Amino acid sequence: MTSVMYRRVGNLPAEVTSFVGRRREVDAVKRLLTSSRLVTLTGVGGVGKSRLALQVARQVQRAFPDGVWLAELAGLRDPALLTHAVAEVLQLWDRSARPPETVLKEYLADKRLLLVLDDCEHLLDACYELVGSVLPAAPEVQVLVTSREPLGLAGEHTLSVPSLSVPEQNGPDGERPAKGVRHRPEALALFEQRTSAVLPGFTLNQDNEAAVTRVCQRLDGLPLAIELAAVRMRTMSVDQLVAGLEGRHQLLDGGSRDGLPRHHTLRAAIEWSFELCTEQERTLWARMSVFAGPFDLEAAEDVCAGDGLAVDDVLPGVAGLVEKSVLVREGQQGPRARYRLLETIRQFGCERLGDHTDEASLRRRHRDHYLHLAAQTEWFGANQVEWGTRLQLDYADVRAALEYCATEPGEAQAGLRLAVSLLYHWLSSYYLNEGRDWLDRLLAIETTPTPARAEALWVNGWLAVIQADFPTARAMLAKARSLGELLEAPAVLGYVALFSGMVEMFTGDTAVALALYGEALARHQAIHNAHGIAATLIRLSMAYSRLGDSERAVAFGEECVAFCDAAGDIWHKSHALLALGIDVWRQGDAQRATVLERESLRYNRMLDGRLGIALNVEVLALAAVTDHQYERAARLFGVLQALLQSSGVPLIGYTHLAAYRDEYVAKIRHAIGERSYRAKVGEGAELGFEEALTFALDDELIRRPATRRPGPSRLTRRQQQVAELVAQGHTNKEIADLLVIAQRTAESHVETILTKLGFTSRAQIAAWVADQQAAP
């Protein structure tokens, strides 16, 4: 079974602005989720589907022990990448060669979670296929969709999201409606709140309420239109705002007394906002629509400047668009401020793009920016974490650049260079399968014998090696060798030798592997290729350790550590320390091996190197057995078990430790007994990510309980949840609301709990829960 180990339960973003109104709609969606596994919120752009979905998702989180997960799909252009995108959101780290759809369904099969698919209308067919395959395979998974139209699946419940409530029409004399309304209409409340954010001290009163009411009526209560209008209060009076909207409305409807459709109303509001921008801001708005996801100022300057827009004009333009709520500043991620366009506003910008630039050259500049960014990523050096984080933040636009290269005639060569530059992104994150897909696609398009093709072949061969797809790896590396010889490319030939050696090592021919590693080292040293040298030294250390030649194993490992230290590299150093720790342990020095592996583990933790972490844990478990720390070793084997399940890739071949594993597990069983062994393995497998790493790094945790989970009981997981809520003093109705179930179902759970535990009161349940939580 594939599982996702060690990640936070859910990824809902923090609220940037407060949520206004929608109580009826929130309650309606929650009711639908109690009876349907697929709920779709429909409505025009700007009506607030996404905000409503997020509000509901936050309120029902407790009902989903495996989390509530948001997949924002507006920036995803290629339907073929939908499964990859959802797996990324779920932090599904699987490096096997199995189809991503299979991996996803297998992971979700035993999970109780809510998946929110936001902005699906441009991927309707792909979402139909994905959700249609996931729901039958995962009986406790529910899906909440936002889209301008339903998916069309059997069992889908839809809710058309209305505009915010607005007051009745004003009388002919312009007077506001009669008093006596118990609650302020939602549209007015939103306008007041958003206006007060840009005009401190603004409140609705008798002097302005009629005009504000008119504004909200003209905007049909559409939240996005109201927010755009509210921002104008910084420079306009409310009466001027009314006049501008009245004129815009009459222009569109020709003076008809009939109301305009809501999508026309929103478009009118956006068009008016566009016209009120400066020429520089309009140009920037249109050009920024090329970005698929959040971007920083450097990207905006690099991509959008030129053709009449100076680089120095970009920052003032960005500031002006942020002030006008056209551009949204994201929460701080890393050292750079980042911005994004709401999807409806981005689409409008796309429509105006041709009026403000040559679209073909803009999209090429966009691709070139991300190609240049990826090319700066260090394969060997001191800034790997920084560049890895930056690429992760920009990945929606990196994907868009790859898609451009794969679909625009004549651009596949650049696509190959981009895909090769992303090597460590493919290796160290959730994207290994996607990396192979891009390389396969681009290699099929561009067959010209160029250096870019040769590099793409060996990179693709390495990814295949990681997935233990050795036939494909051999074929790719053979083609790369032929092309490298034709082009007289020593670096290509060095990498081909290195990864061909890994294939031979993994498949059992150590002697051939050593010869290939020797060739690789000589080629890389001849051209001073630091990355190739470090990677080869690691494999040589591993190979000699497997042969029992500790002197050479340690020599190559220590040489690699020194080489990495001189450059400030930690990725390769982590693997060199791993290799050293293995051989030191094999020589019988469990304590020094533990020190080396922990140092390696700290680096892998920084890099989120899950394969390296798994290898570190394996060596630490074996060293703990050698040091007679049997319970600790069993827990570490439990951690390892969960890691292997989550990666989808066996460790056989990466090291030569598999031959020791069964023997050392048998030693643990003999020392502490089968029952205790199983219990400790279970405790290790249940640890969260940070808990597990802290445990692996801290001897003191041996003397503390590895987990505080309640001891085994006769209750199911759902009944345990209900029991805990009873202990917190919740009524059956409150439990039903919190878990998004019918009240009758909650009552039935409580009755079943009382029967199973032999109790007669809720107080007894509360006492039992307290005892369970206090138990060691």
N, C-alpha and C positions, 0 to 999 in steps of 0.2 A: 504494500500500500504506500502510495506517495503521500507525504504530509508536508505541511509547512511548519518547520520548527522555529521557535524563537523569533516572534515578531509581535508587535503590539496588536491588540485585538481591535482592528478598525483603523480607518484613516481619514475620518471626517475632519474637514478644515475648521479652524476657529472662526467664529462669526466676526466679520469686520464691521458690519453695521447691524443695528437691531432689527428684529423681525417684527413687522407691524401687521396686526389683524389676522385674518384667515383662520379664526378659531373653528368655524364650521367645516372648512375644507380640511384642516388638520384632522379633526375628529372623523370626517368621512373617509379619509385615506386610511386612518388607523383601523376603522371598522372593516374596510375592504381587505386589509392585510390579515384580519382574523379569519377570513373565509376564502381568500384567493392567494395563490402562490405567485401570481403575476399581476401586478397592478401598473397601469400606464396612465400617466398624467399627460393630457393633450391640451392644446391651445396655441394661440398665435405667439410669435416671438415677442418677448417683453412682458408677457402676462404674469410671469413669476413662477413658472413650472419648477425651475431648478431650486429656487429659494424654498418653495413649499416642500419639495422632496427632501431637501436637507433638514428642514425643520422637523418633519415627521421622522426622518432617520435618527435625528438626535434624541427624540422623545422615546423611541422604541428600542434603543440600544440594549437595554437590560434583557430584552426578550431573546437576544441572539448571543449565546455564549461564545460563538466563534467569530463574532464581530459584525459590524456594519461597514461595508467597503464601497467607496465611491470611485467609479470609473468615468472621468470626464472625457467625452469622446469628440467634442467640438473640433479639436485640433488634429484628429486622426483622419487622414484622407483615404488611405488604402484599406478597403474592406478586408483584405487578406491578413491584415495585421491585428484584427480585432481580438482574436484569442491571445496573441502575444501581449496586447495592451491590458487585457483583463488579468492575465497571469502576473504581469508586472505589478498591477494594483494589489493583488492578493499576496504579493511577495512570494510567489511560488517559484522556488529556486530548484529547478530540475534541469540537469545537464545531460540527460539521456537523449538518445536519438529517436525516441518515440514521438509520434505526432503530438503537437501541443494540445489538440482537442482531447486526446486520450488522457494525457497527464492531468488536464484541468478537470475532466469528469471524474477521474479516479480520486483526485484530491477532495473534491466537493462531495463525494458519495456519502460520507459519514459526518458532514458538517451541518451545523445549524447556524446559518448566517443570512444576512440580507445584503444583496448586491444591488447597488444603485447605478443604473446605466443612464448617464445624463447626456442629452442632446444627441438623439439617435436617428433623427430623420434622414440624414445623408448616408446612413449605414443600415437602412431598414432591412434589407434582405439578409445582410450578414448577422444582424442582431436577431432576426427571426430564426436563422439556422442555429446560432449559438444557444439562445435561450431555449429553443425547441429541443436541443440535444441535452442540455444541462438539467432541465427540470425533471425528466423521467429518471435520470441517472442519480439525482441527488434529492431524495424525498423530503429533506428538511431545509432545503435552500429556498429562499423567496427572492423575487426580483422586483424592484421598483424602477420603472422606466419613465423618462421624460422625452417627449417627441411631439412633433406637430401632427402626427397621425399614429394610430395604433399599430402594433406589430402584426396583428391579425392571427395570433395563435389561439388555439382552442383553450378555453378556460381563462383567457385574459379578461380582467375587469378594467374598465376605463373610467376616468373621471375627467371631464372637460373643465379646466381651471377657468373660473370666471374672472372678470376684472374685479378690482376692489370696489366695495360698495361706495356709491356716490349719493349725495342728497337728491331729492326730487328737483325737477326743473324750477328755476326761479320764475316768479311771476313776471308779467309784461313790464312792470315798473322797475324790474331789476332787484326787487327786494328778495332777501334770502328766505328760505322756507320758515314756516311757523315754528315757534319753539315747542319744546315738549318731547323732542326725540331723546330717548334715554341714553344712547351711546353715540359718540361722534362717529360719523361714517369713516370707514377705513382709509379712503382716498385722502380725505382731509387730514387725518392723523399722520399719514405718511408724508404729505406735503409739509405739514408743520415740523415734523421731526427732521426731515432732510434740509429744510430751509434754515432751521435753527443751527444746523451744523456749519453753514456757510455765512449765516447772518446771526451771530450770537444775540440772544435776547428776543428773537422773533417768536411771537405767539399768535394764535388765532384770537380775534376779538370781534366785537360788534362792528368795528370800522372796516375790517378786511375780510370777514368771513364770506360775505356775498361774492366778492371778487375771487377769492380762493375756490369757492364752490364752483364758480363759472369755469375756472381753469380746469378743475378736476372733471367737470362734465365734458368740456371740449376734448379732454384727453381720454375720455371713456374709462376713467379709472385704471388705466394701464400703468403698472408700477414703474416700468422703465421710462415711459414718457413723463410721468410725474417727477421722477428723480432728475431727468434732464431739465425739466422746466424749473424745478426748485433751485437748481444751481444758478439759474439766470437772475435770481433774486439778489445776487451779490451786486449786480449792476443795473437792475431794473426795479421799478415799483411793481406791485402786483397788478395795478391797473394797466401799466404798459405791457405786462405779460399777457393779460387778457386780450388787449388790442392786437398784439402780434398773433396770438393763436386764433382769434376770430378771423383775421385776414387770411391766415393760412387755410383755415377750414373752409371759408367761402370760396377761395381760389380752387380748392379741390372739388367741392360739391356743386359749384356753379350756383350757389344760393338756394339749393334745394332745402326744403324743410325736413326731408328725411335724413336720418343720421348716416354717417359714413361707416363702412365696415371697420372693425377695430384694427386690422392690419394697415388700412389706409391712414387711420388716425396716428398710429405709431410711426409710420413712414413720414407723415407730415411733421411730427415732432422731431424726428431725426434730421430730416431735410432742413428744418428751420435751425436746428443746432448747428448743422453743417454751414449754412449760409452766414450765421452769426460769428463763425470762426474767421480769423485772419486768413489771408491767402496762404501764408506759410503753414498755418495749422491745418488747413484743408488739404494741402499737398501732403503733409506728414500723415494725416489721418488715412488718406487713400493709400499711401505707400506702406504704412505699417500693417495694412491688411494682409500683406504677404507673409507675415509671421504666423506660424501655426500654434505657438504657445507663448508663455511669458518670455520677455526678452529684456536685455539691459541696455543702458544708454550707449555703450560701445557698439552694440549690434545695430541700434537705430541709426547712429552716425555713419557706420560703415555701409549699411544697406540703403538708407533713405536719402542721404546727402547726394548732391550732384544734380545735374539737369535743372539748374535754377534755384536749388536749395543748398545754401552754404552749410558746411559742417557746424559753424558757430550758431546757426539758426535752429539746430535740432533741439538743444537743451531748452531754450525758451519755448519752443513749440511743444515739447513734451510737458513742460510745466503748465502751459496754457490748457492743454487737453486734459491734464489731470484735474485742474481747477474746474473745468467744464463737465467733469464726470464722463467724458468720452473715453479717457484712458484710465484704467484702474491700477493703482500701485499695489503690488502683491505684498504679503507679509515678508519681512526680511529673511532671505535665505542666502547665507554666505555674505561676503563683504559688499556685494553690489546690489543696488536697488533694482527691482525688476517690475515690468509693466505688462499689461495685457489689455486687449480690446474685448469687450463682451461680444459674444458671437453675432448677435443681431447687428451691432454697430460695425463689426468687422465685415460682415456681408455687404453692408451699405458702402463701406470703403472700397471693397472689391469692385462694386458696380461703377464707382467713380474713378477707378484706377487709370483707365485709358485717357481720362481728361487731364491727368496730372503727371504722367510719365510714360515711357515706353515699357510696357509690361514685360516683354521678353528680356530686356536688359536688367530690369529690376529683379526678376526671378533668378537671373544668372548671378547678379551681385549677392543675392540671398544665399545661393548655393556656395559661391566663392567664400563668403564670410565663414560659413560653418566648415567648409573644407579647410580653410586656413586655421580655424580654431582647432579642429581635430588633428591637423598636422603638427601643431605645437605640443600635443600631448606627449609626455615623456614616457618612453618605454624603459628607460634606465636613468635614474637621477633623483634629485631631492624633492621634486614637486609633484610626485605622482598622485598624492591624495588630493591636492588642490585641483589638478586638471581633471581627475576622475569625477570630483564633485561638480565641477563646472559643466562637464559633458552631460552628466546626469540631469542637471537643471535645464539644459538646452536640448534635451533629447527629442522633444516634439518637433523642433525645427531641424534637427539633424535628420530625423526620419523624412521630413518634407524635402530636404536636400537630396537624400538618397532616392526618393520617389521621382524627383525632377530628373535626376541622372538616368533613371531606369526607363523613363517615358519620353524624354526629349531626345529626338534623333541627334546623334553625334556626341552625346554627353556621357556615354557609358564609361569611357576611359577615366574621366574625372570621378565617376561613381566608384570605380575600382580603387582609385587612390583614397577616396574617402572611407570606403569599407575597410581597407588595409589599415588606415590610420586609427581606426576604432578598435584595433585588436584587443587592447586590454579592457576596453568596455565590454566586448563580447566575453572575455575570459572571466572577468571579476564581478559580474552582476547576473541579472536574470535573462540575459539576452543571447545566450550561446546559440540556441536554435535559430533565433531571428538572424544572427550574424551569418550563419551558414546559408539561410534562405536568401539574404541579400547577395552574398558572394556567388551562390549558384545562379541567381537571376542575372547578375551583371556579367558573369563569365560566359553565360549562354548568349548574351547580346553582343559582347565585344570579344572577338576571337583573334584580333590582330596580335601578332607576337611582339609585345611591348614589355618593358620593365614592369609596368603596372599589372599586366596580366600575370607575369611570372611571380610577383609578390603575392598577388591574390591567390594563386594556386597553392603556395606553401602555407599561407595563413589559413586557407580553407582546410588544407591537410592537417594542420595543427589542431584546429577545432574538431576535426573528425577523430584525431587521436584521443583528445580529451573525452570524447563520447564513446571510446572503444569501438569505433566504426573503422576497423583496420583495413578492410578491402577498399573502401572509399579513400582512406588516407593514403594507402599505397599508390592508388591510381593518380590522385592529385599530386603527390610528391614526385612521381615518375614524370608527369607532364612538366612540373616545375623544373626538374633537373634538366630535361631536354631543352627547355626554353632558356634556362640559365646558361647552359653550355653554348647555345646558339648566340646569346647576347653577351657572353663573356661577363657574367654578373657574379662576382665572387660572394657577395652577401647572400644572394639567392641560393647558391650552391652550398654555402655554409649552413643555412637554415634547413635545406633539404637533407643534408647529412645528419644534422641534429635530430630532426623529427623522424627521419627514417630509422635512426638509432633507437628512438623511443618505441617505435613500432616493434622492432626486433626485441627490445628489452621486455616489452609487455607480453610478447608472444613466446618468450622463453629462450631466445638465442643471445645470451649475454656477450659471447665472444664477438659476434658480428656487430652487436651494439657498440662495444668498446672501440672497434675499429672505426665505425662511423663517427663516434664522438671525437676520436682523435683527429679525423679529417675535419670535422666541424670546428674544433678549437684552432687548428692550424689556419684554416681559411679566415676565421674571424680575427685572429691575432694579426694576420698579415695586413688586414685593412683597418686595424684598430677599432673594430666594431664592439663597443663596450657591452651593449645589450646581448649580442651573440656570445661574447666571452663569458659573461656571468651565467647565462642560461646553460651553457655547455659545462661549465665547472660544476654546477649543481648536479647535472645528470651523471657526470663522471664520479662524483662523490657517492652517489646512490649506487652506481654500478659496482664500484669496488667494494662497497659495504656488502652488497649481495654476494660477491665472490669471497667474502671473508678477509679481504686485504685491508685491514684497518689502517695501516700506515698510509696507504694512498688515499683511502676514503677520507681520513682526517685531514691530510695535506691539501686535497682539492677543496674540501669544505672550508678550511681556514683561509685558504687563498681567496676563495670567493667572498667570505665575510670581509676580509681586509680590502678587497677590490671594491665592494659595495660601500664600506665605510668611507673610503676616499672620495666617493662621488655623492655620498648622502642618500644612497638608494636604500629603501626598506623592503620593497616587494621581493627582490631577489635575495636580499639578506635573510628574510623570513624563511625562505626555502633552504638556503644554505645552513641556517641554524637547525632547521628540521632534520636535514641530512646528517649534520654533526651529532645531534641528539640521538638519532637512531643508532649510529655506530658506537657512540659512547655507552649507550644502554646495552648494546650487544656485547660490549667488553665487560659488562657487569657493574658499571658505575651508575647506579640508578639515580643517585642524588644529583650528580652533575648533569645527567641526561634531563632530569626534571628542570633544572635551571635553564638549560638551553632551549627546551621545548616551551617553557613559559615565556622566555624572551621572544621566541618566534611567534607564539600565540598573541602576545601583545601587539606585534606588528600586523598580524593577520586580522586582529580585531579592528585596528584602525582602517585597514583596507577593505573590510567586509569580505575577506577571502575565505569563503565557506569551505572550499576543498582543503585549503591549508589548515583551517581550524580543525576539520575532521581528522586530518593526519596528526596534528599536534595532540589531540585528545587520545588517539589510539596509542601513541608512544607514552603519554602520561599514564594511561591505564596499565600498560605493560610494566612501566617503571614502578608503579604502585604495588603491583604483585611482587616484583623483585624485592621491594622494600617491606613486604609483609603487611601492607595496608590494604587488606582484602576488601573491606566494605567500601572504602573509597574507590578501589579499582572497579568494583561492581557498578557503582554509581556512574563512573566515567564510561564504562561500557554501555550503560543505558543512554548516556548523552550521545555516544558514538552511534548507537543504533538509530536514534531519532535523526541524527545528521545524515546518515546514509539513506534513510527513507526519504528525507527531504531533497536530497541531491539527485536521486535516481541513478547514480553512478557508483559501482563498486570500487573499493580502493585497491583491488587486485591490480598490480602492474605499476602503480605509482610508487610503492615501496615494496620491500620484500618481507613485510611483517605478517602477511596472511598465514605463513607457515607456523608462526608462533601463537596465533590467536586462540585456536582451539585448545592447545596445551595449557595456556595460562588461564583460560576460563575454567578448565577442569581443576586447576589448582585452587581457584577461588571457591568453587563448589565444594571441594573437599574440605577447605578450611572453615567455611562458615555455614555449610549446609545448603541444600537445594532451595528450601523455602526462603531463607534469608537472602540467598543470591537473587532470586526472582524479585523479591521485594525491593532490594537495593537497585537493581537494574530498572525497575519500574519508577523508582524515585528519580533516578537520573534522567530517564526519558521524559518525565513530566516537568522538568525544570524549564523556566523561561530562558530566553537567550542570554540576557545579562546575568541572571542567576547562575546559569550553567558556566559561563566564562569566569565569573567570580569564583565559583567552586573550583574550577580547574586551576585557577591561579593562586588559591589560598588554602594552605594546609590546615589552618585553624577551623575551617568549615567541617573538617572530619568530626570534630567534637560537638557539632551542632546539627540539629535535624536538617536534612536536605530539603525538606518541603513542609509546608504547613497545611497542606490539603487535608480535609476531614478524612478520617479513617473509613474503611469500607462499610457500607450500610446496605440495607435491603431496599433502598429507594433508587429509582431511576434518576438520571440526571435532571430531568424536568421536575420530578417530585422533590429532589434536593433543593432546587431553586425555590419552589413554592414554600418548602419548610423554612428556608432562610428568611423569606419575606414575611412569613407568619411570625418568626422570632423577632423581626424588626417592628412588629406591631401593625402591619398592614391588614386592612379588611379584605374580604374576598373580592369586592369590587375594585379596590386599589391594585390588588394582585393581578386581576384581569387586565386592567389598563396598562400596568407596567410590562406585562408579558405579551400584550397584544393577543389575548385569548378571550373567549366568551366568559362571562361571569359564571355561567353554569359549569363550564369546564374547570374553572378555578375551584369552585365548590367541590366538584368531584375529586380533584386532586387532594384537597384537604381531607376529605372523608377517607380516601384511600390511604393517606399517610397515617391517620389515626388508627385505621384497621391494621396496617402493616406493623406499626410500632406498639400496638396494644394499649394506646392511650385513649383518654376520654375528653381531653381539653386541649385548647391551643396553648395554654401555659406549659403543659407537659412537652409539647413540640418545641417551644422556645427553650426550655431547659435542656432538652436532648441536643438541640443544635449547639448550644453553648458548650456542652460537654464534648461534642465532636470537635469543635474548633479549638478547645483547650487541650485535646489529647495530643501527646507527642508523636 
